[in-house]
Amino acid sequence: MGRAPTSPNASAILRNLGVLEHLTPSRSAGSDPNPRARDGATLALMPLESAEKRWGAPYLVVHRADLQRALLETVAREGSITLQTGAAVAGFAPSSDGVAVRSRKARSG
């Protein structure tokens, strides 16, 4: 696993879900992600320090394991969420308190 860039749009969603506060200690501060072309040329420089001021949420670069840990910790604190692994979404419908999701066991392979 590597580092996962998280755009301000995604950071705003993570903040609304209560996940961002658990990511902040593990985020890379002061480093600018440099998207590169196949030949290694820099395509763009994205200054991290101005993202929150410009777009209202930070641009983060976090380790994927840290992002997964923060998501799992947030789910564990929320009693109305049941995390089910090895399943596929079979359907969903709006409910009075959110969304009801129907699942089925996912096929392996």
VMD Tcl script that builds the backbone (N, CA, C; Angstrom):
set m [mol new atoms 327]
animate dup $m
set s [atomselect $m all]
$s set {name element resname resid chain x y z} {
  {N N MET 1 A 0.851 -1.182 0.000}
  {CA C MET 1 A 0.000 0.000 0.000}
  {C C MET 1 A 0.884 1.228 0.000}
  {N N GLY 2 A 0.385 2.287 -0.582}
  {CA C GLY 2 A 1.145 3.509 -0.641}
  {C C GLY 2 A 0.391 4.662 -0.034}
  {N N ARG 3 A 0.777 5.827 -0.491}
  {CA C ARG 3 A 0.114 7.026 -0.005}
  {C C ARG 3 A -1.067 7.338 -0.916}
  {N N ALA 4 A -2.127 7.851 -0.313}
  {CA C ALA 4 A -3.343 8.171 -1.065}
  {C C ALA 4 A -3.567 9.679 -1.018}
  {N N PRO 5 A -3.537 10.345 -2.180}
  {CA C PRO 5 A -3.890 11.766 -2.170}
  {C C PRO 5 A -5.396 11.909 -1.978}
  {N N THR 6 A -5.780 12.846 -1.142}
  {CA C THR 6 A -7.188 13.096 -0.864}
  {C C THR 6 A -7.477 14.551 -1.221}
  {N N SER 7 A -8.276 14.760 -2.250}
  {CA C SER 7 A -8.577 16.104 -2.733}
  {C C SER 7 A -9.429 16.860 -1.717}
  {N N PRO 8 A -9.497 18.190 -1.849}
  {CA C PRO 8 A -10.365 18.963 -0.959}
  {C C PRO 8 A -11.823 18.511 -1.012}
  {N N ASN 9 A -12.320 18.077 -2.179}
  {CA C ASN 9 A -13.697 17.579 -2.254}
  {C C ASN 9 A -13.866 16.361 -1.359}
  {N N ALA 10 A -12.934 15.422 -1.422}
  {CA C ALA 10 A -13.001 14.222 -0.590}
  {C C ALA 10 A -12.772 14.566 0.879}
  {N N SER 11 A -11.857 15.489 1.158}
  {CA C SER 11 A -11.594 15.896 2.540}
  {C C SER 11 A -12.832 16.501 3.189}
  {N N ALA 12 A -13.584 17.279 2.419}
  {CA C ALA 12 A -14.813 17.888 2.951}
  {C C ALA 12 A -15.817 16.798 3.330}
  {N N ILE 13 A -15.933 15.760 2.505}
  {CA C ILE 13 A -16.835 14.642 2.817}
  {C C ILE 13 A -16.338 13.908 4.048}
  {N N LEU 14 A -15.028 13.643 4.113}
  {CA C LEU 14 A -14.466 12.970 5.287}
  {C C LEU 14 A -14.698 13.794 6.553}
  {N N ARG 15 A -14.609 15.117 6.451}
  {CA C ARG 15 A -14.880 15.990 7.604}
  {C C ARG 15 A -16.336 15.840 8.032}
  {N N ASN 16 A -17.264 15.868 7.068}
  {CA C ASN 16 A -18.695 15.746 7.381}
  {C C ASN 16 A -19.023 14.397 8.013}
  {N N LEU 17 A -18.281 13.364 7.656}
  {CA C LEU 17 A -18.500 12.025 8.221}
  {C C LEU 17 A -17.793 11.823 9.563}
  {N N GLY 18 A -16.984 12.796 9.992}
  {CA C GLY 18 A -16.263 12.673 11.250}
  {C C GLY 18 A -14.974 11.888 11.142}
  {N N VAL 19 A -14.486 11.674 9.938}
  {CA C VAL 19 A -13.274 10.882 9.719}
  {C C VAL 19 A -12.029 11.765 9.707}
  {N N LEU 20 A -12.145 12.980 9.194}
  {CA C LEU 20 A -10.991 13.851 9.003}
  {C C LEU 20 A -10.209 14.093 10.284}
  {N N GLU 21 A -10.914 14.245 11.392}
  {CA C GLU 21 A -10.227 14.506 12.661}
  {C C GLU 21 A -9.304 13.359 13.066}
  {N N HIS 22 A -9.591 12.162 12.582}
  {CA C HIS 22 A -8.742 11.005 12.892}
  {C C HIS 22 A -7.621 10.835 11.885}
  {N N LEU 23 A -7.673 11.554 10.782}
  {CA C LEU 23 A -6.625 11.499 9.764}
  {C C LEU 23 A -5.550 12.542 9.980}
  {N N THR 24 A -5.904 13.670 10.548}
  {CA C THR 24 A -4.991 14.798 10.650}
  {C C THR 24 A -3.626 14.430 11.230}
  {N N PRO 25 A -3.541 13.622 12.300}
  {CA C PRO 25 A -2.214 13.296 12.818}
  {C C PRO 25 A -1.338 12.516 11.833}
  {N N SER 26 A -1.920 11.787 10.896}
  {CA C SER 26 A -1.131 10.950 10.004}
  {C C SER 26 A -0.897 11.575 8.631}
  {N N ARG 27 A -1.447 12.745 8.393}
  {CA C ARG 27 A -1.325 13.328 7.064}
  {C C ARG 27 A 0.055 13.920 6.850}
  {N N SER 28 A 0.472 13.987 5.614}
  {CA C SER 28 A 1.740 14.606 5.260}
  {C C SER 28 A 1.514 16.099 5.129}
  {N N ALA 29 A 2.212 16.852 5.924}
  {CA C ALA 29 A 2.083 18.300 5.854}
  {C C ALA 29 A 3.296 18.876 5.137}
  {N N GLY 30 A 3.060 19.897 4.362}
  {CA C GLY 30 A 4.154 20.608 3.732}
  {C C GLY 30 A 4.735 19.947 2.499}
  {N N SER 31 A 4.188 18.813 2.093}
  {CA C SER 31 A 4.707 18.195 0.875}
  {C C SER 31 A 3.690 18.374 -0.231}
  {N N ASP 32 A 4.169 18.697 -1.394}
  {CA C ASP 32 A 3.288 18.912 -2.535}
  {C C ASP 32 A 3.254 17.670 -3.393}
  {N N PRO 33 A 2.072 17.110 -3.644}
  {CA C PRO 33 A 2.011 15.977 -4.563}
  {C C PRO 33 A 2.350 16.455 -5.967}
  {N N ASN 34 A 3.129 15.674 -6.661}
  {CA C ASN 34 A 3.550 16.018 -8.016}
  {C C ASN 34 A 3.081 14.954 -8.983}
  {N N PRO 35 A 1.925 15.146 -9.611}
  {CA C PRO 35 A 1.502 14.170 -10.617}
  {C C PRO 35 A 2.543 14.127 -11.738}
  {N N ARG 36 A 2.890 12.928 -12.163}
  {CA C ARG 36 A 3.932 12.778 -13.172}
  {C C ARG 36 A 3.426 12.015 -14.385}
  {N N ALA 37 A 3.972 12.378 -15.526}
  {CA C ALA 37 A 3.669 11.675 -16.764}
  {C C ALA 37 A 4.465 10.371 -16.786}
  {N N ARG 38 A 4.182 9.514 -17.728}
  {CA C ARG 38 A 4.895 8.240 -17.835}
  {C C ARG 38 A 6.397 8.425 -17.972}
  {N N ASP 39 A 6.800 9.535 -18.585}
  {CA C ASP 39 A 8.235 9.761 -18.764}
  {C C ASP 39 A 8.879 10.408 -17.543}
  {N N GLY 40 A 8.104 10.606 -16.465}
  {CA C GLY 40 A 8.642 11.172 -15.236}
  {C C GLY 40 A 8.565 12.679 -15.158}
  {N N ALA 41 A 8.069 13.331 -16.204}
  {CA C ALA 41 A 7.963 14.785 -16.189}
  {C C ALA 41 A 6.864 15.227 -15.225}
  {N N THR 42 A 7.093 16.308 -14.515}
  {CA C THR 42 A 6.091 16.864 -13.609}
  {C C THR 42 A 4.964 17.483 -14.420}
  {N N LEU 43 A 3.739 17.075 -14.117}
  {CA C LEU 43 A 2.572 17.628 -14.808}
  {C C LEU 43 A 2.031 18.855 -14.101}
  {N N ALA 44 A 2.095 18.859 -12.768}
  {CA C ALA 44 A 1.556 19.980 -12.005}
  {C C ALA 44 A 2.135 19.964 -10.601}
  {N N LEU 45 A 2.168 21.112 -9.985}
  {CA C LEU 45 A 2.522 21.235 -8.575}
  {C C LEU 45 A 1.286 21.725 -7.847}
  {N N MET 46 A 0.954 21.082 -6.724}
  {CA C MET 46 A -0.238 21.461 -5.976}
  {C C MET 46 A 0.171 21.847 -4.561}
  {N N PRO 47 A 0.220 23.149 -4.265}
  {CA C PRO 47 A 0.613 23.569 -2.918}
  {C C PRO 47 A -0.453 23.206 -1.890}
  {N N LEU 48 A -0.062 22.395 -0.908}
  {CA C LEU 48 A -1.008 21.909 0.088}
  {C C LEU 48 A -1.488 22.989 1.045}
  {N N GLU 49 A -0.598 23.897 1.394}
  {CA C GLU 49 A -0.940 24.859 2.437}
  {C C GLU 49 A -2.057 25.813 2.035}
  {N N SER 50 A -2.293 26.037 0.750}
  {CA C SER 50 A -3.330 26.985 0.340}
  {C C SER 50 A -4.662 26.316 -0.004}
  {N N ALA 51 A -4.719 24.995 -0.007}
  {CA C ALA 51 A -5.937 24.292 -0.422}
  {C C ALA 51 A -7.123 24.618 0.474}
  {N N GLU 52 A -6.937 24.581 1.781}
  {CA C GLU 52 A -8.067 24.811 2.685}
  {C C GLU 52 A -8.598 26.230 2.553}
  {N N LYS 53 A -7.702 27.180 2.413}
  {CA C LYS 53 A -8.130 28.566 2.243}
  {C C LYS 53 A -8.866 28.736 0.911}
  {N N ARG 54 A -8.354 28.096 -0.134}
  {CA C ARG 54 A -8.933 28.266 -1.473}
  {C C ARG 54 A -10.218 27.471 -1.665}
  {N N TRP 55 A -10.247 26.206 -1.188}
  {CA C TRP 55 A -11.385 25.325 -1.471}
  {C C TRP 55 A -12.200 24.947 -0.239}
  {N N GLY 56 A -11.789 25.397 0.950}
  {CA C GLY 56 A -12.566 25.150 2.155}
  {C C GLY 56 A -12.304 23.812 2.837}
  {N N ALA 57 A -11.350 23.055 2.317}
  {CA C ALA 57 A -10.981 21.772 2.920}
  {C C ALA 57 A -9.544 21.475 2.518}
  {N N PRO 58 A -8.825 20.721 3.341}
  {CA C PRO 58 A -7.414 20.474 3.041}
  {C C PRO 58 A -7.197 19.456 1.928}
  {N N TYR 59 A -6.059 19.570 1.276}
  {CA C TYR 59 A -5.569 18.537 0.366}
  {C C TYR 59 A -4.636 17.691 1.210}
  {N N LEU 60 A -4.939 16.419 1.348}
  {CA C LEU 60 A -4.154 15.533 2.203}
  {C C LEU 60 A -3.430 14.483 1.386}
  {N N VAL 61 A -2.310 14.053 1.901}
  {CA C VAL 61 A -1.637 12.878 1.373}
  {C C VAL 61 A -1.437 11.981 2.587}
  {N N VAL 62 A -2.179 10.879 2.640}
  {CA C VAL 62 A -2.132 9.981 3.792}
  {C C VAL 62 A -1.822 8.566 3.322}
  {N N HIS 63 A -1.288 7.795 4.215}
  {CA C HIS 63 A -1.048 6.392 3.906}
  {C C HIS 63 A -2.408 5.699 3.826}
  {N N ARG 64 A -2.574 4.834 2.849}
  {CA C ARG 64 A -3.873 4.161 2.675}
  {C C ARG 64 A -4.293 3.400 3.927}
  {N N ALA 65 A -3.347 2.789 4.602}
  {CA C ALA 65 A -3.674 2.056 5.827}
  {C C ALA 65 A -4.233 3.006 6.890}
  {N N ASP 66 A -3.697 4.230 6.961}
  {CA C ASP 66 A -4.210 5.223 7.918}
  {C C ASP 66 A -5.622 5.656 7.548}
  {N N LEU 67 A -5.889 5.812 6.247}
  {CA C LEU 67 A -7.231 6.164 5.797}
  {C C LEU 67 A -8.212 5.038 6.125}
  {N N GLN 68 A -7.830 3.808 5.853}
  {CA C GLN 68 A -8.693 2.666 6.158}
  {C C GLN 68 A -8.940 2.554 7.658}
  {N N ARG 69 A -7.901 2.770 8.473}
  {CA C ARG 69 A -8.047 2.706 9.931}
  {C C ARG 69 A -9.022 3.773 10.413}
  {N N ALA 70 A -8.883 4.997 9.908}
  {CA C ALA 70 A -9.770 6.089 10.323}
  {C C ALA 70 A -11.216 5.806 9.912}
  {N N LEU 71 A -11.419 5.256 8.725}
  {CA C LEU 71 A -12.769 4.895 8.286}
  {C C LEU 71 A -13.359 3.803 9.176}
  {N N LEU 72 A -12.571 2.772 9.470}
  {CA C LEU 72 A -13.056 1.683 10.327}
  {C C LEU 72 A -13.360 2.162 11.740}
  {N N GLU 73 A -12.512 3.031 12.294}
  {CA C GLU 73 A -12.754 3.564 13.640}
  {C C GLU 73 A -14.037 4.397 13.674}
  {N N THR 74 A -14.282 5.157 12.621}
  {CA C THR 74 A -15.495 5.970 12.556}
  {C C THR 74 A -16.728 5.083 12.473}
  {N N VAL 75 A -16.676 4.034 11.657}
  {CA C VAL 75 A -17.795 3.082 11.542}
  {C C VAL 75 A -18.037 2.397 12.887}
  {N N ALA 76 A -16.973 2.009 13.581}
  {CA C ALA 76 A -17.106 1.299 14.857}
  {C C ALA 76 A -17.812 2.158 15.910}
  {N N ARG 77 A -17.639 3.482 15.854}
  {CA C ARG 77 A -18.286 4.384 16.821}
  {C C ARG 77 A -19.745 4.652 16.490}
  {N N GLU 78 A -20.159 4.331 15.291}
  {CA C GLU 78 A -21.522 4.629 14.843}
  {C C GLU 78 A -22.384 3.375 14.947}
  {N N GLY 79 A -23.251 3.340 15.924}
  {CA C GLY 79 A -24.069 2.158 16.176}
  {C C GLY 79 A -25.058 1.812 15.078}
  {N N SER 80 A -25.404 2.782 14.233}
  {CA C SER 80 A -26.395 2.504 13.195}
  {C C SER 80 A -25.783 1.926 11.919}
  {N N ILE 81 A -24.456 1.761 11.899}
  {CA C ILE 81 A -23.778 1.214 10.722}
  {C C ILE 81 A -23.291 -0.187 11.022}
  {N N THR 82 A -23.592 -1.105 10.127}
  {CA C THR 82 A -23.061 -2.464 10.208}
  {C C THR 82 A -22.147 -2.672 9.017}
  {N N LEU 83 A -20.899 -2.995 9.278}
  {CA C LEU 83 A -19.946 -3.243 8.217}
  {C C LEU 83 A -19.961 -4.726 7.896}
  {N N GLN 84 A -20.208 -5.039 6.648}
  {CA C GLN 84 A -20.286 -6.430 6.220}
  {C C GLN 84 A -19.276 -6.635 5.095}
  {N N THR 85 A -18.279 -7.476 5.338}
  {CA C THR 85 A -17.276 -7.748 4.308}
  {C C THR 85 A -17.688 -8.972 3.494}
  {N N GLY 86 A -17.089 -9.149 2.340}
  {CA C GLY 86 A -17.382 -10.293 1.493}
  {C C GLY 86 A -18.799 -10.284 0.953}
  {N N ALA 87 A -19.359 -9.086 0.768}
  {CA C ALA 87 A -20.738 -8.979 0.304}
  {C C ALA 87 A -20.814 -8.031 -0.886}
  {N N ALA 88 A -21.840 -8.217 -1.686}
  {CA C ALA 88 A -22.116 -7.331 -2.807}
  {C C ALA 88 A -23.448 -6.646 -2.548}
  {N N VAL 89 A -23.569 -5.419 -2.986}
  {CA C VAL 89 A -24.829 -4.700 -2.827}
  {C C VAL 89 A -25.841 -5.269 -3.820}
  {N N ALA 90 A -26.955 -5.732 -3.292}
  {CA C ALA 90 A -28.018 -6.300 -4.126}
  {C C ALA 90 A -29.112 -5.275 -4.390}
  {N N GLY 91 A -29.151 -4.230 -3.603}
  {CA C GLY 91 A -30.141 -3.181 -3.785}
  {C C GLY 91 A -30.103 -2.208 -2.625}
  {N N PHE 92 A -30.765 -1.085 -2.777}
  {CA C PHE 92 A -30.849 -0.101 -1.702}
  {C C PHE 92 A -32.108 0.721 -1.876}
  {N N ALA 93 A -32.541 1.318 -0.771}
  {CA C ALA 93 A -33.743 2.141 -0.806}
  {C C ALA 93 A -33.657 3.188 0.297}
  {N N PRO 94 A -34.180 4.387 0.038}
  {CA C PRO 94 A -34.218 5.401 1.090}
  {C C PRO 94 A -35.095 4.912 2.239}
  {N N SER 95 A -34.698 5.252 3.444}
  {CA C SER 95 A -35.515 4.936 4.616}
  {C C SER 95 A -35.688 6.214 5.418}
  {N N SER 96 A -36.484 6.159 6.456}
  {CA C SER 96 A -36.763 7.363 7.237}
  {C C SER 96 A -35.524 7.923 7.926}
  {N N ASP 97 A -34.530 7.077 8.195}
  {CA C ASP 97 A -33.329 7.549 8.885}
  {C C ASP 97 A -32.056 7.391 8.067}
  {N N GLY 98 A -32.165 7.237 6.756}
  {CA C GLY 98 A -30.978 7.122 5.921}
  {C C GLY 98 A -31.234 6.286 4.691}
  {N N VAL 99 A -30.399 5.254 4.521}
  {CA C VAL 99 A -30.514 4.363 3.373}
  {C C VAL 99 A -30.446 2.927 3.872}
  {N N ALA 100 A -31.360 2.116 3.410}
  {CA C ALA 100 A -31.331 0.685 3.718}
  {C C ALA 100 A -30.659 -0.021 2.536}
  {N N VAL 101 A -29.665 -0.844 2.837}
  {CA C VAL 101 A -28.917 -1.547 1.802}
  {C C VAL 101 A -29.160 -3.041 1.942}
  {N N ARG 102 A -29.499 -3.679 0.840}
  {CA C ARG 102 A -29.670 -5.129 0.801}
  {C C ARG 102 A -28.389 -5.709 0.219}
  {N N SER 103 A -27.861 -6.753 0.834}
  {CA C SER 103 A -26.613 -7.334 0.343}
  {C C SER 103 A -26.775 -8.829 0.113}
  {N N ARG 104 A -25.822 -9.364 -0.633}
  {CA C ARG 104 A -25.744 -10.812 -0.840}
  {C C ARG 104 A -24.282 -11.190 -0.792}
  {N N LYS 105 A -24.017 -12.438 -0.507}
  {CA C LYS 105 A -22.644 -12.900 -0.435}
  {C C LYS 105 A -21.999 -12.747 -1.810}
  {N N ALA 106 A -20.838 -12.121 -1.853}
  {CA C ALA 106 A -20.149 -11.913 -3.113}
  {C C ALA 106 A -19.530 -13.214 -3.592}
  {N N ARG 107 A -19.528 -13.380 -4.898}
  {CA C ARG 107 A -18.874 -14.560 -5.489}
  {C C ARG 107 A -17.375 -14.377 -5.413}
  {N N SER 108 A -16.658 -15.407 -5.119}
  {CA C SER 108 A -15.204 -15.321 -5.096}
  {C C SER 108 A -14.657 -15.686 -6.469}
  {N N GLY 109 A -13.504 -15.075 -6.771}
  {CA C GLY 109 A -12.831 -15.401 -8.034}
  {C C GLY 109 A -13.309 -14.586 -9.082}
}
mol reanalyze $m
mol bondsrecalc $m
mol representation Tube
mol addrep $m
